[in-house]
């Protein structure tokens, strides 16, 4: 092992076990006789937010953070999170990616058609940076072993192929850190991950036709409406408003997404929301 | 998707309730519960007494019975005994249920008559001009308490749980989804089910107490709420703290649920 310290990044979504996996890596590296520093960012992790953990090791490490373009390995537990941190890997470094996708609510770019802006799974970004790819279906491997939550150990198994650490240190680290009673399955997952080759990028199905194309039609029964103002106050898209003479007006019918808050909260049963006649828009439309 | 026009008596609409009165939201949620349980409209009997909330039976296309003030649980008991095949629902207000008809209500609960009581609590007598009701929170202004009510109000859920109701729940009118859930749960429950719906009276209570109009009152009631995840938790009955900006303290959710022999032998519909 050279004297220069090396870096590794683990990235994923809150709840996938990124932090535990990084503790295992750090522990295995310590057991192998390295100086190790580890640092993580897990702000909104519990709410499905982005989690990243940096690990650096070597004879002597001063800072836990790997500079951009320097990490040996990026282990991503989810596709988009992998892309988010891919710039940290050095040219020729390795990227271990679970090809599963977890689409966050924030990716919704059209509240009416439910189109999402989620990156396509293709090996372009990996090939562009001349990285060694190892695409996995870790969740599928782990659930095949009996517990999908061991997917992080599958990833670690694959990462182990790129690091120079003896297996006994890995296995000791896993056994001592995983929750009680799960050491066996995590060790099995680790071994399965080691043996798993890279998968071919799965054929991506044509986006399902979900949501609706046009605006919903807001029907107001003016003879039932008492202009209590509840609907216009709850409408998130400001479709409805009271006019100066105290009548309810549909001021922006095209903005209606069909959330039906106005219909549900109208005490006078005066609003009906009708779905648009033409239904079906490609959910992937608008995806980058 | 719920089609309310199936359940509304079209010829009777629009209803008489004031602008912003949340009672209509409660009626829609009740329709949602009936729709979810898949009940035949002719097998649902709505029984009411007198009051704003009791007017709702006039607009619902079920078997409906509009009785005398406070006696809706008594009518409903008789109806359930004579026609056990009917799903009997009492819709009543806080004054109707707790003041004028207090005895009928607690004895129906004690006997565990297989019925559902929806009590729409707007904290005031709305129909007769904003007088203080048994549920008017201490310190609140009503037409008969211009300096603020000095009496301790009823906690209806605690009262009914003490009287032996086998299902007790509370929900906000501002939360129609949860309301549909709890009403459907209560109707599916075998035995006496009591649901207090925190409703509003923007014309009297909201105006006197400077809370605002219908939309303001819906926001206001959410600030009183304290959700109950565990129905058997110790905190299930907490004090009702009145007034805008008051600390949250109104327990919502299913507060009590138990299985007891019912007064009538008929089975309820299952969800």
HADDOCK unambig.tbl for C-alpha pairs under 7 A between the chains (distance, minus, plus):
assign (segid A and resid 224 and name CA) (segid B and resid 13 and name CA) 6.94 0.50 0.50
assign (segid A and resid 224 and name CA) (segid B and resid 14 and name CA) 4.77 0.50 0.50
assign (segid A and resid 226 and name CA) (segid B and resid 19 and name CA) 5.32 0.50 0.50
assign (segid A and resid 227 and name CA) (segid B and resid 19 and name CA) 6.66 0.50 0.50
assign (segid A and resid 228 and name CA) (segid B and resid 19 and name CA) 4.70 0.50 0.50
assign (segid A and resid 228 and name CA) (segid B and resid 20 and name CA) 4.76 0.50 0.50
assign (segid A and resid 228 and name CA) (segid B and resid 214 and name CA) 6.50 0.50 0.50
assign (segid A and resid 229 and name CA) (segid B and resid 215 and name CA) 6.79 0.50 0.50
assign (segid A and resid 230 and name CA) (segid B and resid 20 and name CA) 6.85 0.50 0.50
assign (segid A and resid 230 and name CA) (segid B and resid 214 and name CA) 6.40 0.50 0.50
assign (segid A and resid 230 and name CA) (segid B and resid 215 and name CA) 4.77 0.50 0.50
assign (segid A and resid 233 and name CA) (segid B and resid 215 and name CA) 6.82 0.50 0.50
assign (segid A and resid 265 and name CA) (segid B and resid 25 and name CA) 5.80 0.50 0.50
assign (segid A and resid 266 and name CA) (segid B and resid 25 and name CA) 6.39 0.50 0.50
assign (segid A and resid 267 and name CA) (segid B and resid 20 and name CA) 6.89 0.50 0.50
assign (segid A and resid 267 and name CA) (segid B and resid 21 and name CA) 6.67 0.50 0.50
assign (segid A and resid 267 and name CA) (segid B and resid 22 and name CA) 5.64 0.50 0.50
assign (segid A and resid 267 and name CA) (segid B and resid 23 and name CA) 6.60 0.50 0.50
assign (segid A and resid 267 and name CA) (segid B and resid 24 and name CA) 3.87 0.50 0.50
assign (segid A and resid 267 and name CA) (segid B and resid 25 and name CA) 4.61 0.50 0.50
assign (segid A and resid 268 and name CA) (segid B and resid 14 and name CA) 6.94 0.50 0.50
assign (segid A and resid 268 and name CA) (segid B and resid 24 and name CA) 5.82 0.50 0.50
